[in-house]
Amino acid sequence: MKRRNYIHKIWSVLLVAILVSCVQDDDFSVPNQLNETEQDKVIQIQDGLKNGTFKEISIEALKEQFVAGEVVQFASNSVVKGYVTSSDKTGNFYKEIYLQDQPSQPTSAINIILNQVDSYNQFNLGREVYIVLQDLYLGETASEILAIGGAEDGSRVDVLTEHQIKTHMFRTSETLEIVPLELNFSDINENYIGMFVEIHNVEFPEHLVGQSYFNAIDDFDTQRKIQRCEGFSYEEFILETSSFAAFKNEILPAENGIIKGLISKSYGGDDFVLVLNDTDDVEFTDSRCTPLNADDFTVIFEETFNDATDDAILDTEGWINFSERGQVLWTEQIYSKNGYAEFGTFGANDTSNVAWLISPGIFVDDNMNALLNFKMAQHHLDSVRNTVDVLISTDFNGTDVLNATWTEIDAKVPTKYDEWYAFKDSGLIDLSMYSGTLYIAFKVTGSGTNEALDGSYQLDDFRVLTEK
């Protein structure tokens, strides 16, 4: 009997050992210690980077190799290093990992698509990872996100196989804290995709309070609006939650605060979205915000364009409508009894268009602490080269546009990812460093023959203000 008990105990110990060894990185904790094979490969890579066997390439330089509409195969023995910013632990990410180039203050990030679930057990948040690029591929996913993959699928890149993961992706023993990069909604562009960011003064719209992160009527993903007060209205963005997220039924908080997540794109690439690793990154503990009240300000100058004649060349009193290149000028438009200014090149024959709309001279003195505010919308923007610049001059003589000194103003203007025809608030732009007669200009660059550059910008509710 004693011998049987002894043998039973031995088998119990062996069984536990076997079960533990079968789990590469179980969920009790993610070990920093690497297995022997991983350790040997990391040492080989690090030695190779020193002796020239491998060449390290930055994420930014890697992305520069992409050719639009194509999938590029890596031929050289290059290695890219990054730090994991995404986690599929809650199920909100699926068969993908994001890496950024630094644990804090990142400058670039990249997506890796792979045939592996529960990747957080191996490639946990903050883990330093080397990717040996030779024979892998660089291209866009169905969401138009630039990614490293394991195969070519037409004009798209396909996932790394299990074998490719083992032979190309190597974690080191380093797991570092990922410090979120603070942004505003208006800052977000292609460069921030894959970065772990935080945005302050955010809340869910009141009509969503009490609902859950995921809407049961959706098959795959739910997009919920999030907002922050900006000027006299709200600035909006999209929070996207998967139907597989463990937190999908949690109730949206009613308060205001900080939200942290990854910048990504919706399926099809139409919208930028924020994606959570976990709802622990939703820190809404403050009171809801309230947009500014126009009654608290004195208007120095205002133009609503409500005297517009639909489809006419803009000749609003005092405004200068000037074409630097091409024949197209700003026009007056009316929609639902609201007048606004618009510039677009669709249907024009000019290969290049540059057009200015310049405000009348606006006098401000040193003590006014003047503020600029306007609303702007877009439609049919397809390229970041189809731009609008907001400029200011204090030496413009009212006629010679190109010989005046123009300084660019940091203003929130629409991008191709904003909803068409939806006017967004520029925010309050500080003009207190300027005095005398000021001219504000809106300069659009486009093309009538290039479909990527024939979008339109719309301007409304232009105001220069001072606080009462």
Stockholm file with secondary structure:
# STOCKHOLM 1.0

chainA/1-468         MKRRNYIHKIWSVLLVAILVSCVQDDDFSVPNQLNETEQDKVIQIQDGLKNGTFKEISIEALKEQFVAGEVVQFASNSVVKGYVTSSDKTGNFYKEIYLQDQPSQPTSAINIILNQVDSYNQFNLGREVYIVLQDLYLGETASEILAIGGAEDGSRVDVLTEHQIKTHMFRTSETLEIVPLELNFSDINENYIGMFVEIHNVEFPEHLVGQSYFNAIDDFDTQRKIQRCEGFSYEEFILETSSFAAFKNEILPAENGIIKGLISKSYGGDDFVLVLNDTDDVEFTDSRCTPLNADDFTVIFEETFNDATDDAILDTEGWINFSERGQVLWTEQIYSKNGYAEFGTFGANDTSNVAWLISPGIFVDDNMNALLNFKMAQHHLDSVRNTVDVLISTDFNGTDVLNATWTEIDAKVPTKYDEWYAFKDSGLIDLSMYSGTLYIAFKVTGSGTNEALDGSYQLDDFRVLTEK
#=GR chainA/1-468 SS CHHHHHHHHHHHHHHHHHHHHHSTTCTTCCCSSCCHHHHHHHHHHHHHHHHTSSEECCHHHHHTTCCTTCCEECCSCEEEEEEECCCCTTSSSCSEEEEESSSSSCSCEEEEEBSCSSGGGTSCTTEEEEEECTTCEEEECTTCCEEEESEEETTEEECBCHHHHHHHEEEEEEECCCCCEECCGGGCCGGGBTCEEEEEEEECCGGGTTSBSSCTTCSSEEEEEEEEEETTEEEEEEEEEETTCTTTTSBCCSSEEEEEEEEEECTTSCSEEEECSCGGGEEEEECCCCCCCGGGEEEEEEECCTTCCTTEECCCTTCEEEEEESSCCCEEEEETTEEEEEEECTTCCCSCEEEEEECCCEEECTTSCCEEEEEEEEESCCCTTSCEEEEEESSCCSSCSTTSCCEECCCCCCCTTSCTTCCEECCCEECTTCCEEEEEEEEEEECSSCGGGCCEEEEEEEEEEEEC
#=GC SS_cons         CHHHHHHHHHHHHHHHHHHHHHSTTCTTCCCSSCCHHHHHHHHHHHHHHHHTSSEECCHHHHHTTCCTTCCEECCSCEEEEEEECCCCTTSSSCSEEEEESSSSSCSCEEEEEBSCSSGGGTSCTTEEEEEECTTCEEEECTTCCEEEESEEETTEEECBCHHHHHHHEEEEEEECCCCCEECCGGGCCGGGBTCEEEEEEEECCGGGTTSBSSCTTCSSEEEEEEEEEETTEEEEEEEEEETTCTTTTSBCCSSEEEEEEEEEECTTSCSEEEECSCGGGEEEEECCCCCCCGGGEEEEEEECCTTCCTTEECCCTTCEEEEEESSCCCEEEEETTEEEEEEECTTCCCSCEEEEEECCCEEECTTSCCEEEEEEEEESCCCTTSCEEEEEESSCCSSCSTTSCCEECCCCCCCTTSCTTCCEECCCEECTTCCEEEEEEEEEEECSSCGGGCCEEEEEEEEEEEEC
//
